[in-house]
Amino acid sequence: SFVWAGPDGDSSVLTHLSVAGYNGKVTLDESMAAVRNYQQADVHDEVLAPSGYGDGGGGPSEEQVERSLRLQRSFTGETPSCQWGTVDSFFQRLSLAEENLPIYRGELFLEYHRAVHTTQSDFKYNLRNCERALQTREALRVISGNFVPLDVAENWERYLFALFHDATPGSSIHTVYQELNMELKLLAERQYDSAVKEWPQQPHVDSSNMFTIVNPLAWARWAAIELPGGILDGYHSSQNSHCIDEDLLGPTQHINGKSYALVKLKGLSAMPVGQLTNMAKRPKNSTADMKATPSNLSNGIVDACFDKYGQLSSMTVHGEPLLFAKDEAAAFTLHDDNPEAYDAWDMDHHIVWMKENATKEPVKLNVIACGHIVSMLRSDPIRIGSNGSTMEIEYQLYSKQDSLLVSCYVDWKESHKTLRYQIPTEYRGDVARFGAPFNFVDRSQIPQTHKEEGQWEVPASRWASILNGSMTDGLSIITQSKYGFRAKQGTLSFTMLRSSTFPDPKADQGKHVIKFAIARHRNTYQHQINDGDDDLFVPTAAKADELFTSPLLLSKTGSVFKPVAKPPILFTTLGSAVPSWAMPSKNEGHQGCGFCIRLHEVSGASTHVSFSIPTPNDKTVLVESVNFNGKCLAKINQAKFDREDREPSFSLAIAAYKIVTIRVLFI
């Protein structure tokens, strides 16, 4: 038993590592061994022994229950006594000894089961897509002023059920994924459909060219949107891209029969567009900034070069080169993957060295698009592996973006092979940084002791960065729904696909679309969040959401979606705090209702945020910080109040590594 201390220096978790395992058989030998191995027996004289058939949920057998009754009393005072109880009651008794327990600060890392970060790729994609859909629907409720929280049983419960062991690790049988993949797809679709239906609408005779663009993220951004069919009818251009009104409109571009526009959106905003007259002003960079050749993509911010094998060989951001390793380009690699045990669960360390380049022949990249909004290169199908697998590589560079997007279209037919992507660099700092759902973890990239060597493949929540010694510069890989990363001795890589055969002989076979991005690592927002800045650059942790969370475009024949005059919260400064989640909220202790914004600090340094709250004339606003259970921790005082606009302003200091939830209530 011990107390785990969080990196923020404030949070802690009372912890008990069961020395009896989690499938206890309730035997005397087992109980004796647990007591002997319990290192805190001098301050707390009991251990937790989960018993029964845990895998599969069978629970204790009749025989085990009978043995437990016989072990209730100690034999001659030399054997432990056993009794049934609950985890809650155990921790209540353990808490009485908390002050005498050792304190551990740092990561608790299980050096086991590396393959669970990757196995069953489609399921992990659907799980993340469903989570994004639920958060998007909650954000749209906040933006539209509908502060009723989602019904947990109808919406979140099935998603949460899918997180169970063995589904999320990828170690269930084939039938589980047939059922859960379909359920998660339908649940995500229902969230988007419901979000649209819930938005306030009003009848309109001619709504064919009228729509509303909603940004579910809490910070300003540039975004490319697909325009509704027919929206550009009556406008003609002989060029691949054009701008209808240079003073009012963002540029548009046609790709494969579809029309796209570039728009600038405020955080948590709903921008009405009628006849394309309210779109963002044309950005400063012109068509001349967007360039594409078979060996180069450039947008005036990023310049990326590719070698004869179609691999990224160099990249500059804002004129500063990313430090790629000399004479070594990025590469897709294939690895033999035959784990010693637990096929779906494990990858063995030696696969790191048992590799070959997936692309062995020169690869021609074809220019697919080059216009105001995006320039794209795409390869012909590339044969990889020995069973007829193929891969097409597509590179995309969008206007106003500081990252290179990569899409891989893989038809996977291999058995006991792993496909990975690696970028050798000159970033040789002591640690690399790995994303977590609301924070990050720094891990050594120098293989020194067994501890560091044991972290040869590690989990990360969709992004990782390899850094220089001062941790001021580095290269990031941001993925759509991949979670297994490696950063050692200057090389950053992640696992794209595996092909285990047990317990699911069909695991990951078939077609996949794998998306990720390459960028310079950033710790902070590089702009004032909602002002007139043309350049909007965000921390790597925020980019993991921004790149793969599209704005919603609301349109319906015969109806107009009512606009929202102002976002519910306007961040003017964020520093290194990412507002990653907006959700409706009610407080039983007050008559009012409102919303919560969850922020997490992402650089390991103290920062502060400032924001204003547009307040209805008949309401007062209460702003407070709350814990995960909704309990008020502190009231956030107003910094100033604009009586004319009724926009009280607030400022909040956030300590390093801290997770803070702001609750806004209108009373």
C-alpha positions in Angstrom: 0.0 0.0 0.0 1.2 3.5 -0.7 0.0 7.1 -1.6 0.5 8.1 -5.2 1.3 11.8 -5.5 0.4 13.6 -8.6 2.9 15.8 -10.5 0.9 19.0 -9.6 2.1 18.5 -6.0 -1.5 18.7 -4.7 -3.4 15.7 -5.8 -2.9 12.2 -4.4 -4.5 8.7 -4.6 -4.5 6.1 -1.8 -3.3 3.0 -3.5 -3.2 -0.7 -2.8 -1.4 -3.1 -5.1 -3.0 -6.5 -4.5 -0.3 -9.0 -3.7 -2.9 -11.8 -4.1 -3.6 -11.2 -7.9 -7.1 -10.8 -9.2 -8.2 -14.4 -9.7 -7.8 -15.7 -6.2 -8.6 -19.4 -5.4 -9.1 -18.9 -1.7 -6.5 -21.3 -0.5 -4.4 -21.4 2.7 -1.1 -21.3 0.7 -2.4 -18.3 -1.3 -3.4 -16.4 1.8 -0.1 -17.1 3.6 1.9 -15.9 0.5 -0.1 -12.7 0.3 0.5 -11.9 4.0 4.2 -12.6 3.7 4.6 -10.4 0.7 2.7 -7.4 2.0 5.3 -4.9 2.8 3.1 -2.5 4.9 1.9 -5.2 7.3 3.5 -3.3 10.2 1.1 -0.3 9.8 -1.9 -2.0 8.2 -2.5 -5.7 8.9 -4.8 -6.8 6.0 -4.6 -7.3 2.3 -7.2 -7.2 -0.5 -7.7 -10.6 -2.2 -10.0 -10.5 -5.2 -11.3 -14.0 -5.5 -13.1 -16.1 -8.0 -13.0 -16.4 -11.8 -12.3 -12.8 -12.8 -11.7 -13.3 -16.5 -15.2 -13.9 -17.9 -17.0 -12.7 -14.8 -17.7 -16.1 -13.3 -17.1 -15.1 -9.7 -16.3 -17.3 -6.8 -17.2 -21.0 -7.0 -19.1 -22.9 -4.4 -15.9 -24.6 -3.4 -14.1 -21.3 -2.9 -17.0 -19.9 -0.8 -16.8 -23.0 1.4 -13.0 -22.6 1.9 -13.5 -19.0 2.8 -15.8 -20.0 5.6 -13.3 -22.4 7.0 -10.5 -19.7 6.9 -12.5 -17.2 8.9 -10.6 -18.1 12.0 -6.8 -18.3 12.3 -5.3 -21.7 13.1 -3.3 -21.6 16.3 -2.6 -17.9 15.6 -0.2 -18.8 12.8 -2.4 -18.4 9.8 -4.3 -15.3 8.5 -8.0 -15.0 9.0 -10.2 -14.3 6.0 -13.6 -12.6 5.6 -15.7 -11.3 2.7 -16.0 -7.5 2.3 -16.1 -4.6 -0.2 -13.3 -2.6 -1.7 -14.9 0.6 -0.3 -14.8 -0.7 3.3 -11.2 -1.9 2.8 -10.0 1.5 1.7 -11.9 3.2 4.5 -9.8 1.1 7.0 -6.6 1.7 5.0 -7.1 5.5 5.0 -6.7 5.4 8.8 -3.1 4.4 8.2 -2.5 6.8 5.3 0.0 9.1 7.1 2.2 6.1 7.8 2.3 4.8 4.2 5.1 5.5 1.8 4.6 8.2 -0.9 5.4 7.5 -4.6 5.6 10.2 -7.2 5.9 9.3 -10.8 4.5 6.9 -13.4 3.3 3.4 -12.5 4.3 1.5 -15.6 3.3 -2.0 -16.4 6.1 -3.6 -18.5 3.7 -6.0 -20.1 1.0 -6.3 -22.9 2.4 -3.8 -25.4 0.2 -5.0 -28.2 -3.0 -3.8 -26.6 -2.2 -0.3 -27.8 -2.8 -1.4 -31.4 -4.6 -4.7 -31.8 -8.2 -4.4 -33.3 -7.5 -1.1 -35.0 -11.0 -0.6 -36.2 -12.4 -0.9 -32.7 -10.0 1.7 -31.4 -11.0 4.1 -34.2 -14.7 3.6 -33.5 -14.2 4.0 -29.8 -12.4 7.3 -30.3 -14.9 8.5 -32.9 -17.7 7.7 -30.5 -16.1 9.7 -27.7 -15.5 12.6 -30.1 -19.2 12.5 -31.1 -20.4 12.5 -27.5 -18.2 15.5 -26.7 -19.3 17.3 -29.8 -23.0 16.9 -28.9 -22.3 18.2 -25.4 -20.4 21.2 -26.9 -23.3 22.0 -29.2 -25.7 22.0 -26.3 -23.4 24.5 -24.5 -23.1 26.8 -27.6 -26.9 26.8 -28.2 -27.7 27.5 -24.6 -29.3 24.1 -23.9 -27.7 23.4 -20.5 -29.4 20.0 -19.9 -26.7 17.3 -19.4 -26.9 14.3 -21.7 -28.7 11.3 -20.2 -25.9 9.0 -19.2 -27.8 5.8 -19.7 -28.9 6.6 -23.2 -25.6 8.1 -24.4 -22.5 7.6 -22.4 -23.2 4.2 -20.8 -22.7 2.0 -23.9 -19.5 3.8 -24.7 -18.2 3.3 -21.2 -19.2 -0.4 -21.4 -17.0 -0.8 -24.4 -14.0 0.3 -22.3 -14.1 -3.0 -20.5 -11.4 -5.7 -20.4 -11.0 -7.5 -22.9 -12.7 -5.2 -25.5 -10.5 -2.1 -25.5 -7.2 -4.1 -25.4 -8.2 -5.9 -28.6 -8.0 -9.3 -26.9 -11.7 -10.4 -27.3 -13.1 -12.9 -29.8 -14.2 -11.9 -33.3 -17.9 -11.8 -32.4 -17.3 -9.1 -29.7 -15.9 -6.7 -32.3 -18.6 -7.5 -34.9 -21.2 -6.4 -32.3 -19.3 -3.5 -30.6 -18.0 -1.9 -33.8 -21.5 -1.6 -35.2 -22.9 -0.4 -31.8 -20.2 2.3 -31.6 -20.8 3.5 -35.1 -24.5 3.8 -34.6 -24.0 5.5 -31.3 -21.7 8.1 -32.9 -24.1 8.7 -35.8 -27.0 9.2 -33.3 -25.0 11.8 -31.4 -24.4 13.9 -34.5 -28.0 13.5 -35.7 -29.4 14.4 -32.3 -27.0 17.4 -32.1 -28.5 18.8 -35.4 -32.1 18.1 -34.4 -31.7 19.8 -31.0 -30.3 23.0 -32.5 -33.0 25.8 -32.6 -34.5 26.2 -36.0 -37.0 28.4 -37.7 -38.9 28.0 -41.0 -37.4 29.8 -44.1 -38.8 29.7 -47.6 -35.4 29.9 -49.4 -32.8 28.2 -47.3 -30.9 26.5 -50.1 -27.8 28.7 -49.7 -28.0 29.2 -46.0 -26.2 27.2 -43.3 -24.5 27.5 -40.0 -20.9 26.4 -39.2 -20.3 25.3 -35.6 -16.9 25.0 -33.9 -17.2 22.5 -31.0 -13.7 23.4 -29.8 -13.1 26.2 -27.3 -10.4 28.0 -29.2 -10.3 29.9 -32.5 -9.1 28.0 -35.5 -8.8 27.9 -39.3 -10.8 25.1 -40.8 -11.5 23.7 -44.3 -15.2 22.8 -44.7 -17.0 20.9 -47.4 -19.8 23.2 -48.7 -23.3 21.9 -49.2 -24.1 20.7 -52.7 -25.2 23.5 -55.0 -24.0 26.3 -52.7 -21.8 27.7 -55.5 -24.3 27.3 -58.3 -24.2 30.4 -60.4 -20.5 31.0 -59.7 -18.1 29.8 -62.3 -14.4 29.7 -62.5 -12.0 28.1 -65.0 -9.5 27.7 -62.2 -9.1 24.8 -59.7 -9.7 27.3 -56.9 -11.3 30.8 -56.7 -12.7 33.4 -54.4 -16.2 34.8 -54.9 -15.7 38.0 -53.0 -12.1 38.8 -51.9 -13.3 41.2 -49.2 -15.7 39.0 -47.4 -15.0 35.4 -48.3 -12.4 32.8 -47.6 -11.1 31.1 -50.8 -12.8 28.0 -52.2 -11.4 25.0 -53.9 -12.9 22.1 -56.0 -11.6 18.6 -55.4 -13.1 15.5 -57.0 -16.4 17.3 -57.7 -16.8 18.8 -54.2 -16.4 22.4 -53.1 -14.4 23.4 -50.0 -14.0 26.7 -48.2 -11.5 28.0 -45.7 -13.1 29.7 -42.7 -11.9 31.2 -39.4 -14.0 30.3 -36.4 -14.1 31.6 -32.9 -14.1 29.0 -30.1 -17.4 27.4 -29.2 -19.1 29.5 -31.9 -21.9 29.1 -34.4 -21.4 31.3 -37.5 -24.5 31.8 -39.8 -23.7 31.9 -43.5 -26.2 33.2 -46.0 -25.2 33.4 -49.7 -21.6 33.0 -48.5 -21.5 36.6 -47.2 -20.4 36.0 -43.6 -17.4 33.8 -44.1 -13.9 34.7 -42.8 -11.8 37.3 -44.6 -9.4 35.9 -47.1 -6.2 34.9 -45.3 -2.9 36.8 -46.0 -1.2 34.0 -47.8 -2.1 33.8 -51.5 -2.3 31.0 -54.0 1.3 31.5 -54.7 2.1 30.3 -51.2 0.5 26.9 -51.9 2.9 24.7 -53.9 2.9 21.1 -54.9 5.4 19.1 -56.9 6.0 15.3 -56.8 8.8 15.9 -54.3 7.6 19.0 -52.4 4.6 20.6 -50.6 4.6 24.1 -49.3 2.0 26.5 -47.9 4.2 29.4 -46.8 4.4 28.0 -43.2 5.4 24.4 -43.8 7.8 23.2 -46.5 8.1 19.4 -46.8 10.4 17.5 -49.1 10.1 13.8 -50.1 12.7 11.3 -51.4 12.5 8.9 -54.3 10.8 6.3 -52.0 7.9 8.7 -51.3 9.2 9.3 -47.7 9.4 12.6 -45.8 13.1 13.6 -45.9 13.0 17.1 -44.5 10.6 19.7 -43.2 10.7 23.3 -42.1 8.1 25.2 -40.1 8.2 29.0 -40.2 11.6 28.8 -41.9 13.2 26.8 -39.1 14.1 23.2 -40.0 13.0 20.2 -38.0 16.1 18.3 -37.1 15.8 15.1 -39.1 18.7 12.7 -38.8 21.4 13.2 -41.5 21.0 11.1 -44.6 18.0 9.2 -43.1 14.4 9.8 -44.1 11.3 8.9 -42.3 10.1 5.4 -43.2 7.3 2.8 -43.0 8.7 -0.4 -41.6 7.6 -4.0 -41.4 8.4 -6.2 -38.4 8.1 -9.9 -37.7 5.7 -10.2 -34.8 5.5 -13.7 -33.1 5.2 -13.0 -29.3 6.3 -15.6 -26.9 2.8 -15.7 -25.3 -0.6 -13.9 -25.5 -0.7 -13.2 -29.2 -3.3 -10.4 -29.1 -1.8 -8.9 -25.9 1.9 -8.9 -26.4 4.7 -7.6 -28.7 8.2 -8.8 -27.8 11.2 -6.4 -27.6 13.1 -7.9 -30.4 10.6 -6.8 -33.0 12.3 -3.4 -32.9 15.4 -4.7 -34.6 13.7 -7.4 -36.8 12.5 -4.9 -39.4 12.7 -4.0 -43.1 11.5 -1.0 -45.0 8.0 -1.4 -46.3 8.7 0.5 -49.5 11.7 -1.2 -51.2 11.2 0.3 -54.7 11.0 3.9 -55.7 7.6 5.5 -55.2 6.2 8.2 -57.4 4.0 10.8 -55.7 1.3 12.3 -57.9 0.0 15.9 -57.4 -3.7 15.4 -56.7 -4.6 19.0 -55.8 -3.0 22.4 -55.5 -5.2 25.4 -54.6 -6.1 28.1 -52.1 -7.0 25.6 -49.4 -5.0 22.4 -49.7 -2.2 20.8 -51.7 -2.0 17.0 -51.9 0.3 14.3 -53.1 -0.7 10.6 -53.4 1.2 7.5 -54.4 0.0 4.6 -56.5 -0.7 1.4 -54.5 2.5 0.1 -53.0 3.0 -3.6 -52.4 4.1 -4.4 -48.9 4.7 -7.6 -47.1 4.5 -11.1 -48.6 0.8 -11.8 -48.6 -0.4 -9.2 -51.1 -0.9 -6.3 -48.8 -0.9 -2.8 -50.3 -0.6 0.8 -49.1 -1.3 4.2 -50.7 0.3 7.2 -49.0 -1.3 10.6 -49.2 0.3 13.8 -47.9 -1.9 16.9 -47.3 -0.9 20.4 -46.5 -3.7 22.9 -45.7 -3.5 26.7 -45.9 -2.8 28.4 -42.5 -1.7 25.0 -40.9 1.7 24.3 -39.4 1.5 20.5 -39.6 1.7 18.0 -42.4 -1.2 15.5 -42.6 -0.5 11.9 -43.7 -3.2 9.4 -44.7 -2.4 5.8 -45.3 -4.9 3.6 -47.2 -3.8 0.1 -46.2 -5.3 -3.3 -47.4 -3.8 -5.5 -44.7 -3.4 -9.2 -45.4 -0.3 -10.1 -43.4 -0.1 -12.7 -40.6 2.1 -12.1 -37.5 3.5 -8.8 -39.0 3.5 -5.3 -37.6 3.5 -2.1 -39.6 5.2 0.9 -38.0 6.2 4.5 -38.9 9.4 6.1 -37.7 11.2 9.4 -38.0 14.9 9.5 -37.1 15.9 12.9 -35.7 18.7 14.8 -34.0 16.5 15.6 -30.9 18.6 13.8 -28.2 17.2 15.2 -25.0 16.9 13.0 -21.9 13.2 12.6 -22.2 10.4 12.4 -24.7 6.8 13.6 -24.0 3.7 11.5 -24.4 0.1 12.6 -24.4 -2.4 11.5 -21.8 -6.2 12.2 -21.8 -5.8 15.3 -19.6 -2.1 15.7 -19.3 1.2 14.2 -20.4 4.0 11.9 -19.2 7.7 12.5 -19.7 9.7 9.2 -20.2 13.4 8.7 -20.8 14.5 8.2 -24.4 17.9 6.9 -23.2 17.9 3.1 -22.7 19.9 2.9 -19.4 18.5 0.6 -16.7 15.9 -2.1 -16.9 13.3 0.5 -16.2 14.1 2.6 -19.2 14.7 -0.4 -21.5 11.3 -1.8 -20.3 9.6 1.2 -21.8 10.6 0.3 -25.4 6.9 0.7 -26.5 4.7 2.9 -24.4 1.1 4.1 -24.4 0.2 7.6 -25.3 -3.2 9.3 -26.0 -2.7 10.2 -29.6 0.4 12.3 -29.6 4.1 12.1 -28.7 7.0 14.5 -29.0 10.7 13.9 -29.1 12.6 16.9 -27.6 16.0 18.6 -27.4 17.9 18.8 -24.1 16.3 22.1 -23.0 12.8 20.8 -23.9 12.3 24.0 -26.0 12.1 22.3 -29.4 11.1 19.0 -30.8 9.2 17.0 -33.4 5.6 15.7 -32.7 3.6 12.9 -34.2 -0.2 13.3 -33.7 -2.5 10.4 -34.5 -6.2 10.1 -35.1 -6.6 6.9 -33.0 -3.2 5.2 -32.5 -1.8 4.7 -29.0 1.5 2.7 -29.1 4.6 4.9 -29.4 8.4 4.5 -29.1 11.0 7.3 -28.5 14.6 6.1 -28.1 17.9 7.7 -29.0 16.4 10.4 -31.3 13.9 8.2 -33.2 10.2 8.7 -32.7 7.8 6.0 -34.0 4.4 4.5 -33.5 2.7 1.2 -34.4 0.1 1.4 -37.1 -1.2 -2.2 -37.5 -0.6 -5.7 -36.2 -1.9 -9.1 -37.4 -2.4 -11.4 -34.4 -4.3 -14.6 -34.9 -5.5 -15.5 -31.4 -8.1 -15.2 -30.0 -9.5 -13.6 -33.2 -8.0 -15.2 -36.4 -9.3 -12.3 -38.5 -7.9 -9.5 -36.3 -7.2 -6.3 -38.3 -7.4 -8.1 -41.7 -8.8 -5.9 -44.4 -8.9 -2.2 -45.4 -7.8 0.6 -43.0 -7.5 4.4 -43.3 -4.8 5.5 -40.8 -4.3 9.3 -40.3 -1.6 11.2 -38.5 0.2 14.5 -38.6 3.8 15.6 -38.2 4.5 19.0 -36.6 6.9 21.0 -34.5 6.2 20.5 -30.8 4.5 23.4 -29.1 3.7 24.0 -25.4 1.5 27.1 -25.7 -1.0 28.9 -27.8 0.8 31.3 -30.1 -1.9 33.9 -30.5 -4.6 35.9 -28.7 -7.4 33.4 -28.8 -10.3 35.4 -30.2 -8.8 38.5 -31.6 -8.0 39.4 -35.2 -4.7 37.5 -35.5 -4.4 35.8 -38.8 -2.1 33.0 -37.5 -3.6 30.6 -35.1 -1.2 28.0 -33.7 -2.0 25.7 -30.8 -0.1 23.4 -28.4 0.5 19.9 -29.6 -2.0 18.6 -27.0 -4.7 20.8 -28.5 -3.7 19.9 -32.0 -4.6 16.2 -31.2 -8.2 17.5 -31.0 -8.1 20.2 -33.6 -6.8 18.1 -36.5 -9.4 15.4 -36.2 -12.5 17.3 -34.9 -14.2 18.9 -37.8 -16.6 21.8 -37.5 -20.2 20.9 -38.0 -22.1 22.3 -40.9 -25.9 22.6 -40.2 -28.2 22.9 -43.2 -31.8 21.8 -43.9 -34.1 22.6 -46.7 -37.0 24.8 -45.6 -35.3 25.7 -42.3 -32.6 28.0 -41.0 -30.6 27.1 -37.9 -30.8 30.1 -35.5 -27.5 31.9 -35.1 -25.8 32.5 -31.7 -24.7 36.1 -31.2 -21.7 35.3 -29.0 -19.9 32.2 -27.8 -20.9 31.2 -24.2 -17.3 31.8 -23.1 -14.6 33.9 -24.8 -11.0 33.0 -23.9 -8.6 35.9 -24.5 -5.5 34.1 -23.0 -4.9 30.4 -22.5 -1.1 30.1 -22.3 -0.4 26.4 -21.8 -3.9 25.4 -20.6 -6.0 23.4 -23.1 -9.8 23.7 -22.7 -10.4 20.2 -23.9 -14.0 19.6 -22.9 -17.2 21.7 -22.7 -20.3 20.1 -21.2 -23.7 21.2 -19.9 -24.0 21.4 -16.1 -26.5 21.7 -13.3 -25.8 22.4 -9.7 -28.3 21.0 -7.3 -27.3 23.6 -4.7 -28.4 26.5 -6.9 -31.4 27.3 -9.0 -29.4 28.2 -12.1 -27.8 26.0 -14.8 -24.9 26.5 -17.1 -21.8 24.6 -18.3 -18.4 23.3 -17.4 -15.1 23.7 -19.2 -12.2 21.4 -18.3 -8.7 22.7 -18.8 -5.4 20.9 -18.4 -1.9 22.4 -18.2 0.3 20.9 -20.9 3.8 22.3 -20.6 4.8 21.5 -17.0 4.9 25.2 -16.1 2.5 27.5 -14.3 0.2 29.5 -16.6 -3.0 31.6 -16.4 -6.1 31.9 -18.4 -8.4 34.9 -18.9 -11.9 34.8 -20.3 -15.2 36.7 -20.4 -18.8 35.4 -20.1 -21.5 37.1 -22.1 -24.4 37.3 -19.6 -28.2 37.6 -20.4 -29.8 40.8 -19.0 -32.0 39.0 -16.6 -29.3 36.7 -15.2 -26.3 36.9 -12.9 -23.3 34.7 -13.4 -21.5 32.5 -10.9 -18.0 31.2 -11.9 -16.3 28.7 -9.8 -13.7 25.9 -9.9 -15.1 22.4 -9.1 -13.7 18.9 -8.6 -14.5 15.9 -10.7 -17.6 15.2 -8.6 -18.9 18.8 -9.1 -18.1 20.0 -5.6 -17.2 23.7 -5.5 -13.5 24.2 -4.7 -13.3 28.0 -5.0 -15.2 31.0 -6.5 -13.4 32.8 -9.3 -13.7 36.5 -8.8 -14.4 39.0 -11.6 -11.4 40.9 -13.0 -13.7 43.5 -14.5 -17.2 44.0 -15.7 -18.4 45.7 -18.9 -21.9 46.9 -18.0 -22.7 47.9 -21.5 -21.9 44.6 -23.1 -22.7 42.6 -19.9 -19.4 40.6 -20.2 -17.7 40.1 -16.9 -14.1 39.1 -17.3 -12.2 36.6 -15.2 -8.6 35.5 -14.7 -7.4 32.3 -13.2 -3.9 31.0 -12.4 -3.2 27.4 -13.1 -0.3 25.5 -11.6 1.9 23.2 -13.6 0.4 19.8 -14.5 -3.0 20.9 -13.0 -6.4 19.8 -14.2 -9.0 22.5 -13.5 -12.8 22.4 -14.2 -14.5 25.8 -14.5 -18.3 25.8 -13.9 -20.3 28.8 -15.1 -23.9 29.1 -13.7 -26.5 31.6 -14.8 -28.8 32.4 -11.9 
